Amino acid sequence: MAVTQSTPRVAYTLSGSAESRTVVFVNGIGGAQAAFSLQVRAFMSDHQVLTYDHRGMGGSEIVD
């Protein structure tokens, strides 16, 4: 899992081939990217998949 360089740091994961079309999975507030593990596995064979944690959730920094 990577984090952005901006503040607050937002955790994200890119899976699959960078040459493929990108699919972004976005949770509702309070969700974490781990909720999409099955979808990521299904799509990453022929897409690049981006998931992330909203600010203050999962691996992302808390916003004051």
Gaussian input, Z-matrix of N, CA and C with variables (Angstrom, degrees):
# hf/3-21g

backbone

0 1
 N
 C     1     B1
 C     2     B2     1     A1
 N     3     B3     2     A2     1     D1
 C     4     B4     3     A3     2     D2
 C     5     B5     4     A4     3     D3
 N     6     B6     5     A5     4     D4
 C     7     B7     6     A6     5     D5
 C     8     B8     7     A7     6     D6
 N     9     B9     8     A8     7     D7
 C    10    B10     9     A9     8     D8
 C    11    B11    10    A10     9     D9
 N    12    B12    11    A11    10    D10
 C    13    B13    12    A12    11    D11
 C    14    B14    13    A13    12    D12
 N    15    B15    14    A14    13    D13
 C    16    B16    15    A15    14    D14
 C    17    B17    16    A16    15    D15
 N    18    B18    17    A17    16    D16
 C    19    B19    18    A18    17    D17
 C    20    B20    19    A19    18    D18
 N    21    B21    20    A20    19    D19
 C    22    B22    21    A21    20    D20
 C    23    B23    22    A22    21    D21
 N    24    B24    23    A23    22    D22
 C    25    B25    24    A24    23    D23
 C    26    B26    25    A25    24    D24
 N    27    B27    26    A26    25    D25
 C    28    B28    27    A27    26    D26
 C    29    B29    28    A28    27    D27
 N    30    B30    29    A29    28    D28
 C    31    B31    30    A30    29    D29
 C    32    B32    31    A31    30    D30
 N    33    B33    32    A32    31    D31
 C    34    B34    33    A33    32    D32
 C    35    B35    34    A34    33    D33
 N    36    B36    35    A35    34    D34
 C    37    B37    36    A36    35    D35
 C    38    B38    37    A37    36    D36
 N    39    B39    38    A38    37    D37
 C    40    B40    39    A39    38    D38
 C    41    B41    40    A40    39    D39
 N    42    B42    41    A41    40    D40
 C    43    B43    42    A42    41    D41
 C    44    B44    43    A43    42    D42
 N    45    B45    44    A44    43    D43
 C    46    B46    45    A45    44    D44
 C    47    B47    46    A46    45    D45
 N    48    B48    47    A47    46    D46
 C    49    B49    48    A48    47    D47
 C    50    B50    49    A49    48    D48
 N    51    B51    50    A50    49    D49
 C    52    B52    51    A51    50    D50
 C    53    B53    52    A52    51    D51
 N    54    B54    53    A53    52    D52
 C    55    B55    54    A54    53    D53
 C    56    B56    55    A55    54    D54
 N    57    B57    56    A56    55    D55
 C    58    B58    57    A57    56    D56
 C    59    B59    58    A58    57    D57
 N    60    B60    59    A59    58    D58
 C    61    B61    60    A60    59    D59
 C    62    B62    61    A61    60    D60
 N    63    B63    62    A62    61    D61
 C    64    B64    63    A63    62    D62
 C    65    B65    64    A64    63    D63
 N    66    B66    65    A65    64    D64
 C    67    B67    66    A66    65    D65
 C    68    B68    67    A67    66    D66
 N    69    B69    68    A68    67    D67
 C    70    B70    69    A69    68    D68
 C    71    B71    70    A70    69    D69
 N    72    B72    71    A71    70    D70
 C    73    B73    72    A72    71    D71
 C    74    B74    73    A73    72    D72
 N    75    B75    74    A74    73    D73
 C    76    B76    75    A75    74    D74
 C    77    B77    76    A76    75    D75
 N    78    B78    77    A77    76    D76
 C    79    B79    78    A78    77    D77
 C    80    B80    79    A79    78    D78
 N    81    B81    80    A80    79    D79
 C    82    B82    81    A81    80    D80
 C    83    B83    82    A82    81    D81
 N    84    B84    83    A83    82    D82
 C    85    B85    84    A84    83    D83
 C    86    B86    85    A85    84    D84
 N    87    B87    86    A86    85    D85
 C    88    B88    87    A87    86    D86
 C    89    B89    88    A88    87    D87
 N    90    B90    89    A89    88    D88
 C    91    B91    90    A90    89    D89
 C    92    B92    91    A91    90    D90
 N    93    B93    92    A92    91    D91
 C    94    B94    93    A93    92    D92
 C    95    B95    94    A94    93    D93
 N    96    B96    95    A95    94    D94
 C    97    B97    96    A96    95    D95
 C    98    B98    97    A97    96    D96
 N    99    B99    98    A98    97    D97
 C   100   B100    99    A99    98    D98
 C   101   B101   100   A100    99    D99
 N   102   B102   101   A101   100   D100
 C   103   B103   102   A102   101   D101
 C   104   B104   103   A103   102   D102
 N   105   B105   104   A104   103   D103
 C   106   B106   105   A105   104   D104
 C   107   B107   106   A106   105   D105
 N   108   B108   107   A107   106   D106
 C   109   B109   108   A108   107   D107
 C   110   B110   109   A109   108   D108
 N   111   B111   110   A110   109   D109
 C   112   B112   111   A111   110   D110
 C   113   B113   112   A112   111   D111
 N   114   B114   113   A113   112   D112
 C   115   B115   114   A114   113   D113
 C   116   B116   115   A115   114   D114
 N   117   B117   116   A116   115   D115
 C   118   B118   117   A117   116   D116
 C   119   B119   118   A118   117   D117
 N   120   B120   119   A119   118   D118
 C   121   B121   120   A120   119   D119
 C   122   B122   121   A121   120   D120
 N   123   B123   122   A122   121   D121
 C   124   B124   123   A123   122   D122
 C   125   B125   124   A124   123   D123
 N   126   B126   125   A125   124   D124
 C   127   B127   126   A126   125   D125
 C   128   B128   127   A127   126   D126
 N   129   B129   128   A128   127   D127
 C   130   B130   129   A129   128   D128
 C   131   B131   130   A130   129   D129
 N   132   B132   131   A131   130   D130
 C   133   B133   132   A132   131   D131
 C   134   B134   133   A133   132   D132
 N   135   B135   134   A134   133   D133
 C   136   B136   135   A135   134   D134
 C   137   B137   136   A136   135   D135
 N   138   B138   137   A137   136   D136
 C   139   B139   138   A138   137   D137
 C   140   B140   139   A139   138   D138
 N   141   B141   140   A140   139   D139
 C   142   B142   141   A141   140   D140
 C   143   B143   142   A142   141   D141
 N   144   B144   143   A143   142   D142
 C   145   B145   144   A144   143   D143
 C   146   B146   145   A145   144   D144
 N   147   B147   146   A146   145   D145
 C   148   B148   147   A147   146   D146
 C   149   B149   148   A148   147   D147
 N   150   B150   149   A149   148   D148
 C   151   B151   150   A150   149   D149
 C   152   B152   151   A151   150   D150
 N   153   B153   152   A152   151   D151
 C   154   B154   153   A153   152   D152
 C   155   B155   154   A154   153   D153
 N   156   B156   155   A155   154   D154
 C   157   B157   156   A156   155   D155
 C   158   B158   157   A157   156   D156
 N   159   B159   158   A158   157   D157
 C   160   B160   159   A159   158   D158
 C   161   B161   160   A160   159   D159
 N   162   B162   161   A161   160   D160
 C   163   B163   162   A162   161   D161
 C   164   B164   163   A163   162   D162
 N   165   B165   164   A164   163   D163
 C   166   B166   165   A165   164   D164
 C   167   B167   166   A166   165   D165
 N   168   B168   167   A167   166   D166
 C   169   B169   168   A168   167   D167
 C   170   B170   169   A169   168   D168
 N   171   B171   170   A170   169   D169
 C   172   B172   171   A171   170   D170
 C   173   B173   172   A172   171   D171
 N   174   B174   173   A173   172   D172
 C   175   B175   174   A174   173   D173
 C   176   B176   175   A175   174   D174
 N   177   B177   176   A176   175   D175
 C   178   B178   177   A177   176   D176
 C   179   B179   178   A178   177   D177
 N   180   B180   179   A179   178   D178
 C   181   B181   180   A180   179   D179
 C   182   B182   181   A181   180   D180
 N   183   B183   182   A182   181   D181
 C   184   B184   183   A183   182   D182
 C   185   B185   184   A184   183   D183
 N   186   B186   185   A185   184   D184
 C   187   B187   186   A186   185   D185
 C   188   B188   187   A187   186   D186
 N   189   B189   188   A188   187   D187
 C   190   B190   189   A189   188   D188
 C   191   B191   190   A190   189   D189

   B1=1.4481
   B2=1.5254
   B3=1.2896
   B4=1.4629
   B5=1.5266
   B6=1.3206
   B7=1.4657
   B8=1.5230
   B9=1.3196
   B10=1.4612
   B11=1.5271
   B12=1.3257
   B13=1.4630
   B14=1.5157
   B15=1.3323
   B16=1.4632
   B17=1.5226
   B18=1.3207
   B19=1.4608
   B20=1.5054
   B21=1.3126
   B22=1.4612
   B23=1.5253
   B24=1.3002
   B25=1.4608
   B26=1.5276
   B27=1.3316
   B28=1.4631
   B29=1.5285
   B30=1.3211
   B31=1.4591
   B32=1.5241
   B33=1.3392
   B34=1.4606
   B35=1.5199
   B36=1.3290
   B37=1.4532
   B38=1.5169
   B39=1.3184
   B40=1.4608
   B41=1.5185
   B42=1.3165
   B43=1.4662
   B44=1.5153
   B45=1.3263
   B46=1.4555
   B47=1.5144
   B48=1.3136
   B49=1.4638
   B50=1.5270
   B51=1.3259
   B52=1.4705
   B53=1.5221
   B54=1.3355
   B55=1.4686
   B56=1.5296
   B57=1.3215
   B58=1.4695
   B59=1.5253
   B60=1.3163
   B61=1.4686
   B62=1.5215
   B63=1.3259
   B64=1.4666
   B65=1.5231
   B66=1.3209
   B67=1.4573
   B68=1.5243
   B69=1.3361
   B70=1.4592
   B71=1.5217
   B72=1.3288
   B73=1.4602
   B74=1.5217
   B75=1.3373
   B76=1.4582
   B77=1.5216
   B78=1.3229
   B79=1.4648
   B80=1.5121
   B81=1.3181
   B82=1.4563
   B83=1.5194
   B84=1.3117
   B85=1.4536
   B86=1.5219
   B87=1.2944
   B88=1.4628
   B89=1.5130
   B90=1.3302
   B91=1.4557
   B92=1.5144
   B93=1.3234
   B94=1.4621
   B95=1.5237
   B96=1.3241
   B97=1.4592
   B98=1.5255
   B99=1.3064
   B100=1.4693
   B101=1.5306
   B102=1.3211
   B103=1.4645
   B104=1.5285
   B105=1.3290
   B106=1.4588
   B107=1.5272
   B108=1.3122
   B109=1.4688
   B110=1.5303
   B111=1.3079
   B112=1.4685
   B113=1.5258
   B114=1.3231
   B115=1.4587
   B116=1.5285
   B117=1.3220
   B118=1.4624
   B119=1.5229
   B120=1.3290
   B121=1.4723
   B122=1.5179
   B123=1.3197
   B124=1.4661
   B125=1.5271
   B126=1.3179
   B127=1.4680
   B128=1.5226
   B129=1.3322
   B130=1.4578
   B131=1.5287
   B132=1.3299
   B133=1.4618
   B134=1.5308
   B135=1.3360
   B136=1.4583
   B137=1.5328
   B138=1.3259
   B139=1.4669
   B140=1.5236
   B141=1.3167
   B142=1.4556
   B143=1.5208
   B144=1.3214
   B145=1.4642
   B146=1.5259
   B147=1.3259
   B148=1.4575
   B149=1.5215
   B150=1.3275
   B151=1.4624
   B152=1.5221
   B153=1.3197
   B154=1.4631
   B155=1.5120
   B156=1.3266
   B157=1.4617
   B158=1.5197
   B159=1.3320
   B160=1.4592
   B161=1.5219
   B162=1.3252
   B163=1.4692
   B164=1.5184
   B165=1.3422
   B166=1.4513
   B167=1.5148
   B168=1.3219
   B169=1.4678
   B170=1.5293
   B171=1.3236
   B172=1.4617
   B173=1.5112
   B174=1.3494
   B175=1.4575
   B176=1.5078
   B177=1.3282
   B178=1.4692
   B179=1.5288
   B180=1.3245
   B181=1.4642
   B182=1.5294
   B183=1.3034
   B184=1.4592
   B185=1.5246
   B186=1.3189
   B187=1.4601
   B188=1.5119
   B189=1.3364
   B190=1.4811
   B191=1.4937
   A1=107.94
   A2=116.15
   A3=122.46
   A4=109.16
   A5=116.11
   A6=120.84
   A7=108.59
   A8=115.67
   A9=120.46
   A10=109.68
   A11=116.55
   A12=120.76
   A13=111.57
   A14=116.69
   A15=120.82
   A16=110.22
   A17=116.07
   A18=121.29
   A19=108.89
   A20=121.09
   A21=126.24
   A22=110.96
   A23=116.92
   A24=122.41
   A25=109.33
   A26=115.59
   A27=121.98
   A28=108.28
   A29=116.48
   A30=121.78
   A31=109.92
   A32=115.47
   A33=119.67
   A34=109.94
   A35=115.65
   A36=121.84
   A37=108.80
   A38=116.52
   A39=123.15
   A40=107.41
   A41=116.82
   A42=122.27
   A43=109.08
   A44=116.57
   A45=120.62
   A46=111.98
   A47=115.23
   A48=122.97
   A49=112.50
   A50=115.88
   A51=120.86
   A52=111.81
   A53=117.86
   A54=120.93
   A55=113.02
   A56=116.95
   A57=121.62
   A58=110.82
   A59=115.89
   A60=120.58
   A61=109.03
   A62=115.63
   A63=120.66
   A64=110.64
   A65=115.07
   A66=123.46
   A67=106.43
   A68=117.33
   A69=121.97
   A70=108.27
   A71=116.10
   A72=121.22
   A73=108.21
   A74=116.41
   A75=122.61
   A76=108.95
   A77=115.95
   A78=121.79
   A79=111.16
   A80=114.74
   A81=119.62
   A82=107.66
   A83=117.59
   A84=120.63
   A85=109.28
   A86=116.85
   A87=121.65
   A88=113.59
   A89=117.74
   A90=121.00
   A91=111.41
   A92=115.22
   A93=121.15
   A94=108.86
   A95=116.27
   A96=121.02
   A97=113.12
   A98=118.38
   A99=121.68
   A100=111.77
   A101=117.62
   A102=121.58
   A103=112.33
   A104=117.42
   A105=121.48
   A106=114.04
   A107=118.48
   A108=120.53
   A109=112.77
   A110=118.72
   A111=120.76
   A112=111.67
   A113=117.37
   A114=120.91
   A115=110.86
   A116=117.11
   A117=120.54
   A118=109.74
   A119=117.08
   A120=120.25
   A121=112.02
   A122=116.99
   A123=120.83
   A124=112.18
   A125=118.36
   A126=121.89
   A127=114.43
   A128=118.84
   A129=120.33
   A130=114.69
   A131=118.28
   A132=119.17
   A133=111.79
   A134=117.83
   A135=119.24
   A136=113.80
   A137=117.04
   A138=122.73
   A139=109.24
   A140=115.39
   A141=119.77
   A142=104.95
   A143=117.34
   A144=121.46
   A145=109.57
   A146=116.28
   A147=122.61
   A148=108.78
   A149=115.93
   A150=121.73
   A151=107.01
   A152=117.45
   A153=120.01
   A154=110.50
   A155=115.40
   A156=122.49
   A157=107.95
   A158=116.73
   A159=119.87
   A160=109.47
   A161=116.43
   A162=120.43
   A163=110.25
   A164=115.35
   A165=121.08
   A166=114.37
   A167=118.52
   A168=122.46
   A169=109.31
   A170=116.22
   A171=120.95
   A172=112.14
   A173=117.08
   A174=121.75
   A175=114.59
   A176=118.74
   A177=121.77
   A178=110.89
   A179=114.94
   A180=120.09
   A181=111.59
   A182=113.63
   A183=121.23
   A184=108.65
   A185=116.14
   A186=121.73
   A187=108.02
   A188=115.96
   A189=119.98
   A190=111.49
   D1=132.17
   D2=178.29
   D3=-103.21
   D4=165.89
   D5=173.96
   D6=-129.84
   D7=150.19
   D8=178.40
   D9=-68.94
   D10=160.24
   D11=176.85
   D12=-84.84
   D13=-16.25
   D14=179.97
   D15=-74.99
   D16=164.07
   D17=178.32
   D18=-110.83
   D19=132.63
   D20=-1.42
   D21=-72.15
   D22=151.31
   D23=179.81
   D24=-70.47
   D25=129.36
   D26=-179.89
   D27=-111.12
   D28=125.46
   D29=-179.97
   D30=-79.64
   D31=136.59
   D32=178.94
   D33=-147.41
   D34=162.32
   D35=177.01
   D36=-136.04
   D37=131.80
   D38=172.28
   D39=-109.50
   D40=126.44
   D41=-179.95
   D42=-126.71
   D43=155.53
   D44=177.70
   D45=88.20
   D46=-171.27
   D47=-174.64
   D48=-83.19
   D49=131.57
   D50=178.26
   D51=-67.51
   D52=-18.88
   D53=179.25
   D54=-82.58
   D55=-9.73
   D56=-177.98
   D57=-90.43
   D58=166.83
   D59=173.73
   D60=-63.10
   D61=149.22
   D62=-177.51
   D63=-99.44
   D64=135.03
   D65=173.75
   D66=-114.08
   D67=132.72
   D68=179.67
   D69=-113.84
   D70=125.88
   D71=175.54
   D72=-103.45
   D73=124.94
   D74=-175.39
   D75=-121.57
   D76=124.07
   D77=176.23
   D78=-80.47
   D79=159.45
   D80=166.88
   D81=-71.57
   D82=170.31
   D83=-178.71
   D84=-59.66
   D85=138.36
   D86=-179.27
   D87=92.80
   D88=-6.21
   D89=-179.88
   D90=-94.85
   D91=160.24
   D92=177.92
   D93=-123.48
   D94=158.23
   D95=-176.83
   D96=-61.80
   D97=-23.18
   D98=179.50
   D99=-59.55
   D100=-23.60
   D101=-179.88
   D102=-64.52
   D103=-18.02
   D104=-177.05
   D105=-100.96
   D106=16.84
   D107=-174.48
   D108=-58.01
   D109=-40.58
   D110=179.38
   D111=-68.39
   D112=-40.21
   D113=178.90
   D114=-67.13
   D115=-39.60
   D116=178.99
   D117=-60.71
   D118=-47.32
   D119=178.84
   D120=-59.12
   D121=-37.81
   D122=-178.03
   D123=-72.10
   D124=-34.85
   D125=-174.25
   D126=-93.83
   D127=-24.20
   D128=-169.78
   D129=-69.52
   D130=-13.89
   D131=178.75
   D132=-70.12
   D133=-27.89
   D134=179.92
   D135=-134.13
   D136=17.16
   D137=176.36
   D138=-144.68
   D139=159.22
   D140=164.66
   D141=-91.23
   D142=134.05
   D143=-175.01
   D144=-118.68
   D145=128.93
   D146=176.90
   D147=-113.14
   D148=126.44
   D149=171.10
   D150=-127.34
   D151=154.68
   D152=178.30
   D153=-152.29
   D154=162.52
   D155=175.43
   D156=-100.47
   D157=130.94
   D158=175.07
   D159=-59.73
   D160=158.85
   D161=177.79
   D162=-54.62
   D163=132.57
   D164=178.87
   D165=83.21
   D166=0.81
   D167=-179.32
   D168=-118.74
   D169=153.64
   D170=175.30
   D171=51.62
   D172=-124.37
   D173=-178.73
   D174=-91.54
   D175=6.19
   D176=179.83
   D177=-89.16
   D178=153.07
   D179=-178.23
   D180=-70.24
   D181=152.02
   D182=176.48
   D183=-78.88
   D184=141.01
   D185=178.66
   D186=-97.76
   D187=129.20
   D188=177.38
   D189=-84.81

